Amino acid sequence: MAKVKIAELREKSQAELTQTLDQYKRELLDLKVQQVAGAAAAKSSKIRDMRKNIARVLTAITQQTRDAARAEYAGKKYIPKELRVKKTRALRRALTKEELSRKTLRQRKKEAHFSRRQYAIKA
């Protein structure tokens, strides 16, 4: 079996993908039986290709389910952790822009009463 293209898999529906997955798994099983029976070394490369094809199909299935979940949670207040942006731990815990721009009452009074002095410097 030739290498399957991920772009072709993305166009298929979930049911078609599960059918292709079952088909690839059956073919892999047949290839492994032939390998045990003592077939040529060329079968090992076909086994590798089949395993990679199975991985591609599983990847396409996962992508479709995640896209569906993202569409379902779009615009909602809370999003499941596996759909959130990963970033780094420090970035996730950093203050937001609103939190950074907030000032205490004391700071606002200080800025209102003692504004920054501007000097006219003669050159």
N, C-alpha and C positions, 0 to 999 in steps of 0.2 A: 504494500500500500504506500502510495506517495505521501509526502508531507502535506498536511491539510492546512489551508490558509485561515488565520484567525478572523480575517475580514469576512470570509464566507460564513464562518460559524456565527458571527455576530448578527447576520441577517436572518438566521433560523429562529424558530420559536423554541420555547422551553421544551415542549413535547418532542419536537424533532431532535433537539440536542440530546435528550435522554435516550432516544432510540439509537442515535449514532454512537453514544457512549456504550450502550449495551452491545452494539455490533462490534465496536473496537475491542471491547473486553473479551468477547467470544473469539475474535480473531487472535488476540494475544494468547488466550488459553490454548488454541489450536497450535500456534507457533511454539509455545513452550512444550507441548506434548511431542511435537515433531523434534524439538531439540533434544529431549530426553531419549527419544527413540534413536537418535544418532544421525541426524540430518547434517548437511553441510554447514560450514561456518558462516555462510551467507545469511543463514536464518537469524544469527545473533544481531546483525545490523537491522533486520526487519523487526526483531523484537524491540530494539531500541527505538526505532521509528514509531512503532505502535504505542509504546509507552509515552513517547512525547506527544503523539496525537491525542491520547487519552487525557494528558495533562492540559492540552490546549482546549479540549472540549469542556473539561471541568472549569478552566479559567473563564471561558465564555459564559458558562452557567452562573458562576459566581458573580461576574460582572453584571449580568442581567438582573439577578436578584438584588444586588446592591443598588442598581439604578432604579429599580422599582421601589425599593425602600426609601431611597433619597427623594423620589417623587412623592411618596406618601407623606413623608415628614417635612416637606418643603413648606416654609412659612409658619411652622409650628414653633412654640416656645422652647420645648425640650426635644433634643435629638439624641438617639442612642449613641453610646460611646464609640461603637465601631464605625459610625458614620461621621463622627466629628473630625475636625482637622487635627492631625497628629502634632505638628510643630515640635517644640522641645518642652520639657517640664518647666523651665524658667519662663519661657514665653507664655505658656498657658496660665501661669500664676501671676504674671506681670499685671500692673494696673492698666485699666482701659484708658482711653483718651479722656473720657468724662471724669473718671476718678482722678486723673493727673491734674486736670484743670480746676478742680474744686478747691475752694479756699475757705479757711475758717472765718468766723465772724470777726475775730480779732485782727486777722490779716487784712480783711476787707476794710475795716475801720482805719487801720494804719495807712493803707494805700490812699484812702479818701482824704484823710486829714494831712498826711505828710507825703504829698506827691513828689515825684522825682524832680530834682532841681535841674534846670537847663541853663547852661552858661553860654554866653555869646563870646566866643574866642576870636580875638582879632589876629589875623594872620600877618 
